[in-house]
């Protein structure tokens, strides 16, 4: 059984890695590598150090926010045990997407004698809050940002989708009639056959996501330090925005980008990082490089250089912090064993 699980995990690793490599090829197939290397050689790496520092602040704040979520369970884990467990999870995610959520819970559960299933519940709430935060930023950006960002959304997503749909249905009124009709049927089916629909795995997953969002919001309202939780959530995303923005100063051609533009890059980068590949490789490079090229009016090589600097600097940070975390956790285990 263990051998079979090992083969399955290895198969998943290879499959996800293959997808990542394919996305990398798509992202860089039209790039002039001589120009790209020239951009990377001429970059000002002092700004990159500052970006990494903001990333570190974000991770440290995440650890504190996780403790706030754990406290209502009746446990008060030590900060550094929490931080190291969390970073070991981020490192594990580089091997297999989403396995880090389990890894961090198992690591902290062993250190602090907390039931792993309860810790997994807190991670679900945390991810739900991150999802809600990203949605809020997305909608806020769409309604308050400059016309250039809205132009990008229209040109890249809305208009192509609308034209594709209209090419199939012919006229807008036919499309709206079909949409309204299908929505009414779906609502009736949902209310009439709710229990039966829950048995379908895909539908059950949608219900679980909806319940997760609702429960996540309820959890915040019940926290004793809910304002501290909200502060850390805002602080985390603010640091992520600064981390993204600071890198534009590494490359002369992108240095004129505004902070608002960097928030847009943060959003599309965040969506790309959720792709089922190790560390968002390929997906992040493709979308961010194109986004930067559009917003700054620069070449795809300059956009690719920005994507590489941003992604790989944070990758190095996770590798270092994750390696230190595994070392510290294993050392503490050995010390506990010797004391016993």
C-alpha positions in Angstrom: 0.0 0.0 0.0 2.8 2.4 0.9 4.6 1.6 -2.4 1.4 2.3 -4.3 1.0 5.6 -2.6 4.6 6.4 -3.3 4.0 5.8 -7.0 0.9 7.9 -7.0 2.7 10.8 -5.3 5.6 10.5 -7.8 3.1 10.4 -10.7 1.5 13.6 -9.4 4.9 15.3 -9.0 5.9 14.5 -12.5 2.5 15.5 -14.0 2.4 18.9 -12.2 6.1 19.5 -13.1 5.3 18.6 -16.8 2.5 21.2 -16.8 4.8 23.8 -15.3 7.5 23.1 -17.9 4.9 23.4 -20.7 3.7 26.7 -19.3 7.3 28.0 -19.0 7.8 27.1 -22.7 4.6 29.0 -23.6 5.7 32.0 -21.6 9.2 32.2 -23.1 8.8 30.8 -26.6 8.6 34.2 -28.2 11.2 35.9 -26.0 14.6 37.1 -27.3 16.9 35.5 -24.7 19.8 37.8 -25.5 17.7 40.8 -24.6 16.3 39.0 -21.6 19.8 38.2 -20.3 20.8 41.8 -20.9 17.9 43.0 -18.8 18.8 40.7 -16.0 22.4 41.7 -16.0 21.6 45.4 -16.0 19.0 45.1 -13.2 19.5 47.0 -9.9 19.4 44.1 -7.4 19.4 46.4 -4.3 15.7 47.0 -4.9 15.2 43.2 -5.0 16.7 42.9 -1.5 14.0 45.3 -0.2 11.3 43.3 -2.0 12.5 40.1 -0.3 12.3 42.0 3.1 8.7 42.9 2.5 8.0 39.2 1.6 9.6 38.2 4.9 7.4 40.7 6.8 4.3 39.1 5.1 5.3 35.6 6.2 6.0 36.7 9.7 2.6 38.3 9.9 1.0 35.2 8.5 2.4 33.1 11.4 0.9 35.5 13.9 -2.4 35.5 12.2 -2.4 31.7 12.2 -1.9 31.7 16.0 -4.9 34.0 16.4 -7.0 31.4 14.5 -5.7 28.6 16.7 -6.3 30.3 20.0 -10.1 29.7 20.1 -9.3 25.9 20.0 -7.8 26.3 23.4 -4.1 26.2 22.4 -1.5 29.0 22.3 1.4 27.7 20.2 4.8 29.3 20.4 5.5 31.8 17.6 8.6 30.3 16.2 7.2 26.8 16.2 4.2 28.2 14.2 6.5 30.2 11.8 8.8 27.2 11.1 5.9 24.8 10.6 4.3 27.3 8.2 7.5 27.7 6.2 8.0 24.0 6.0 4.6 23.8 4.4 5.5 26.4 1.8 8.7 24.5 1.0 6.7 21.3 0.7 4.3 23.0 -1.8 7.3 23.4 -4.1 7.4 19.6 -4.4 3.7 19.0 -4.7 1.0 21.6 -4.8 -1.3 21.8 -1.8 0.6 19.2 0.2 2.1 22.0 2.3 -1.2 22.7 4.0 -1.1 19.2 5.5 2.7 19.4 6.2 2.4 22.5 8.2 -0.4 21.1 10.3 1.4 17.9 11.0 4.6 19.7 12.0 2.8 22.1 14.3 0.6 19.4 15.7 3.6 17.3 16.7 5.4 20.3 18.3 2.5 21.7 20.2 0.4 18.6 20.8 -2.6 20.0 18.8 -4.9 17.7 16.9 -4.0 17.9 13.2 -7.6 17.8 12.0 -8.4 21.0 14.0 -5.3 22.7 12.6 -6.4 21.8 9.1 -9.7 23.5 9.9 -7.8 26.7 10.7 -5.9 26.5 7.4 -9.2 26.1 5.5 -10.4 29.3 7.2 -7.1 31.1 6.4 -7.3 30.1 2.7 -10.9 31.2 2.6 -10.0 34.7 4.0 -7.2 35.0 1.4 -9.6 34.1 -1.3 -12.1 36.7 -0.1 -9.3 39.3 0.2 -8.2 38.7 -3.3 -11.8 39.1 -4.6 -12.2 42.4 -2.7 -8.9 43.7 -4.2 -10.0 42.5 -7.7 -13.4 44.2 -7.6 -11.9 47.4 -6.0 -9.2 47.5 -8.6 -11.7 47.1 -11.4 -13.9 49.9 -10.3 -11.3 52.4 -9.0 -8.2 51.8 -11.2 -7.2 53.8 -14.3 -8.5 53.3 -17.7 -5.4 51.4 -18.9 -6.0 48.5 -16.4 -9.7 48.3 -17.5 -8.5 48.3 -21.1 -6.3 45.4 -20.3 -9.2 43.4 -18.7 -11.5 44.3 -21.6 -8.9 43.4 -24.3 -7.6 40.2 -22.7 -10.7 38.7 -21.1 -14.1 40.4 -21.5 -14.2 41.3 -25.2 -12.7 38.0 -26.4 -15.2 36.0 -24.2 -18.1 38.1 -25.4 -17.2 37.8 -29.1 -16.7 34.1 -28.7 -20.2 33.7 -27.1 -21.9 36.0 -29.7 -20.3 34.1 -32.5 -22.0 31.0 -31.3 -25.4 32.5 -30.4 -25.6 35.2 -33.0 -27.4 38.0 -31.2 -27.2 39.5 -27.7 -30.9 39.1 -26.9 -30.8 35.4 -27.7 -27.8 35.0 -25.3 -29.6 36.9 -22.5 -32.7 34.8 -23.0 -30.7 31.6 -22.7 -28.7 32.9 -19.7 -31.9 33.9 -17.8 -33.7 30.7 -18.7 -30.8 28.5 -17.6 -30.4 30.5 -14.4 -34.1 30.0 -13.5 -33.8 26.3 -14.2 -30.6 26.0 -12.2 -32.2 27.8 -9.2 -35.3 25.6 -9.4 -33.1 22.4 -9.5 -31.0 23.7 -6.6 -34.0 24.3 -4.4 -36.0 21.2 -5.5 -33.2 18.6 -5.6 -30.6 20.0 -3.1 -30.0 16.7 -1.3 -29.7 14.7 -4.5 -27.3 17.3 -6.0 -25.1 17.1 -3.0 -24.3 13.5 -3.9 -22.6 14.7 -7.1 -18.9 15.3 -6.3 -18.5 18.5 -8.4 -21.7 20.1 -7.0 -20.7 19.0 -3.4 -17.4 20.8 -3.9 -19.2 24.0 -4.9 -21.4 23.7 -1.7 -18.3 23.1 0.4 -16.6 26.2 -1.0 -19.7 28.3 -0.4 -20.0 27.0 3.2 -16.2 27.6 3.7 -16.6 31.2 2.8 -19.6 31.7 5.1 -17.9 29.8 8.0 -14.7 31.8 7.4 -16.6 35.1 7.9 -18.3 33.7 11.0 -15.0 32.6 12.5 -13.6 36.1 12.2 -16.7 37.6 14.0 -16.2 35.1 16.9 -12.5 35.7 17.4 -11.5 37.4 20.6 -8.9 39.5 18.7 -10.8 39.9 15.5 -9.4 43.4 14.9 -5.9 42.1 15.2 -6.8 39.4 12.7 -8.1 42.0 10.3 -5.0 44.1 10.8 -2.7 41.2 10.0 -4.7 40.4 6.9 -4.4 44.0 5.6 -0.8 44.1 6.6 0.0 40.9 4.8 -1.5 42.1 1.5 0.0 45.5 1.9 3.5 43.9 2.1 2.7 41.7 -0.9 1.8 44.9 -2.8 5.0 46.6 -1.8 7.0 43.4 -2.6 5.5 43.5 -6.1 5.9 47.2 -6.7 9.5 47.6 -5.5 10.7 45.2 -8.2 9.7 47.6 -11.0 12.6 49.8 -9.9 15.1 47.0 -10.7 14.5 47.6 -14.4 14.7 51.1 -15.8 12.0 50.6 -18.4 9.4 49.5 -15.8 10.4 52.0 -13.1 7.6 54.4 -14.1 4.8 52.0 -13.1 2.5 53.3 -10.3 1.7 51.5 -7.1 -1.9 51.0 -8.4 -0.5 49.2 -11.4 1.5 46.9 -9.1 -1.7 45.9 -7.3 -3.0 44.7 -10.7 0.1 42.7 -11.2 -0.3 41.3 -7.6 -3.8 40.2 -8.5 -3.0 38.4 -11.7 0.2 37.0 -10.1 -1.9 35.7 -7.2 -4.3 34.0 -9.6 -1.4 32.5 -11.5 0.2 31.2 -8.3 -3.0 29.2 -7.6 -2.4 27.1 -10.7 -1.9 23.4 -9.9 1.9 23.5 -10.6 4.9 23.7 -8.3 5.3 27.3 -7.1 3.1 28.7 -9.9 6.0 28.2 -12.4 5.1 29.0 -16.0 1.7 30.4 -15.2 3.1 33.3 -13.1 5.8 34.1 -15.7 3.3 34.1 -18.6 0.6 36.3 -17.1 2.8 38.7 -15.2 5.2 39.3 -18.1 2.3 40.1 -20.4 0.6 42.3 -17.8 3.8 44.3 -17.2 4.4 44.6 -21.0 0.9 45.9 -21.5 0.8 48.3 -18.5 4.3 49.8 -19.0 4.3 49.6 -22.8 7.6 47.7 -22.7 8.9 44.7 -24.6 8.0 41.2 -23.6 11.7 40.7 -22.7 11.4 43.5 -20.1 8.2 42.0 -18.8 9.7 38.6 -18.6 12.8 40.0 -16.7 10.4 41.5 -14.1 8.5 38.2 -13.8 11.7 36.3 -13.3 13.1 38.7 -10.7 9.8 38.7 -8.7 9.1 35.0 -8.8 12.6 33.7 -8.3 13.5 36.1 -5.5 10.5 34.9 -3.5 11.3 31.3 -4.5 14.8 31.7 -3.0 13.3 33.2 0.2 11.0 30.2 0.6 13.8 27.8 -0.1 16.0 29.4 2.6 13.3 29.9 5.2 11.9 26.5 4.5 15.3 24.8 4.8 15.9 26.6 8.1 12.5 25.6 9.3 13.0 21.9 8.6 16.4 22.1 10.4 15.0 23.9 13.4 12.0 21.5 13.7 14.2 18.4 13.4 16.7 19.8 15.9 14.0 20.4 18.4 12.7 16.9 17.9 16.2 15.5 18.6 16.5 17.6 21.7 13.1 16.4 23.0 14.2 12.8 22.3 17.5 13.3 24.2 15.6 14.9 27.1 13.2 12.0 27.3 
